Amino acid sequence: MKLEHKVAVVTGAGSGIGRATAIRFAAEGASVIVAELNERSGKETEELITESGGKATFVQTDVTSFDAVQNAVNVAVEQHGKLDIMFNNAGTGTKPTSVLDMSIEDYDKTIAVNQYGVFFGIKAAGNAMKEDGGVIINTASIYAFIADRNRISYHASKGAVVSMTKSAAFDLAKYNIRVNAIAPGLIETGIVTDWRNQPEVWEQIERAQMRRKAGQPDDVAKLVTFLASDDASFLNAHVHYVDDGAAAFKR
Ligand SMILES: NC(=O)c1ccc[n+]([C@@H]2O[C@H](COP(=O)([O-])OP(=O)(O)OC[C@H]3O[C@@H](n4cnc5c(N)ncnc54)[C@H](O)[C@@H]3O)[C@@H](O)[C@H]2O)c1
């Protein structure tokens, strides 16, 4: 098992990429703190893991609050004596709106979850990992690099995740903490339900992947598990695409 005796916090672990990764981390031997805002889905992930023999604890966490993120990290340290892996993954979409009409409030909401949530996670986890080292992985998006219409707050937040990843990797290298980001393409999760419910829209967006199909949460979980493991011991400060080439070719 690749993560035996490791302790991990996964934010947004109640659904999609976060849930799939929490399940994979636990299957590889890690003890997982399921840090999720939604109590029902967070508890469900905890149960899915414990019922199959893994170790998980749900801690209700709103990543827009530094104290809440710090609390999730504290639970990991109190329960297991350390934190080895932080997956800053919780994220939210944005109501499609032109920059001309986007309200400051809507802009701030996306930034609060997708950007501040990641900053809080890096800060709290980095302090907890200072003695023994560790791994931090942040969920960006191919939308950090390519633009779609009417999504300025989402693009801004994911661009910030990429820059924060590189900056934090510099600051934390002296503590033997690796910091990487992932950039998923279209993955079939709760965040894309609106698109999924409109067949023509879905078909058009799926065509942006080289093999014309959306990915599944576990496609991303496999990459995150690799990055969290010692197999990735020399991988640091980079963004790792998991997009079936969507960001690589001209449409
Ligand atoms: N699905 C895609 O196509 C795709 C592509 C690129 C990047 N991403 C990113 O992947 C990450 C995971 O999203 P997903 O696709 O699994 O969607 P999802 O909606 O299935 O999961 C997101 C989870 O985050 C939780 N969450 C939302 N706000 C929170 C908060 N304030 N505090 C704690 N938890 C909160 C939600 O309750 C949910 O469980 C996000 O950062 C998203 O931006 C997704």
The ligand as an ORCA input file, in Angstrom:
! r2SCAN-3c Opt
* xyz 0 1
  N     -15.529     18.545    -12.375
  C     -14.767     19.242    -13.216
  O     -14.970     19.225    -14.453
  C     -13.609     20.047    -12.673
  C     -12.648     20.511    -13.585
  C     -11.582     21.256    -13.093
  C     -11.465     21.521    -11.741
  N     -12.430     21.058    -10.884
  C     -12.252     21.359     -9.463
  O     -12.286     20.149     -8.727
  C     -12.613     20.450     -7.365
  C     -13.634     19.462     -6.856
  O     -14.848     19.663     -7.530
  P     -15.736     18.462     -8.104
  O     -15.645     18.540     -9.585
  O     -15.400     17.204     -7.420
  O     -17.201     19.003     -7.736
  P     -18.232     18.554     -6.593
  O     -19.270     19.608     -6.602
  O     -18.658     17.157     -6.858
  O     -17.391     18.590     -5.249
  C     -17.058     19.796     -4.595
  C     -17.181     19.559     -3.105
  O     -16.706     20.720     -2.419
  C     -17.624     21.001     -1.359
  N     -17.561     22.411     -0.991
  C     -18.062     23.487     -1.655
  N     -17.851     24.610     -0.961
  C     -17.202     24.247      0.173
  C     -16.709     24.955      1.289
  N     -16.874     26.284      1.396
  N     -16.072     24.268      2.264
  C     -15.911     22.923      2.174
  N     -16.380     22.189      1.158
  C     -17.007     22.846      0.159
  C     -18.993     20.621     -1.928
  O     -19.949     20.448     -0.906
  C     -18.643     19.330     -2.663
  O     -18.715     18.213     -1.821
  C     -13.064     21.910     -7.356
  O     -12.006     22.721     -6.878
  C     -13.328     22.213     -8.826
  O     -13.196     23.570     -9.123
  C     -13.482     20.318    -11.317
*
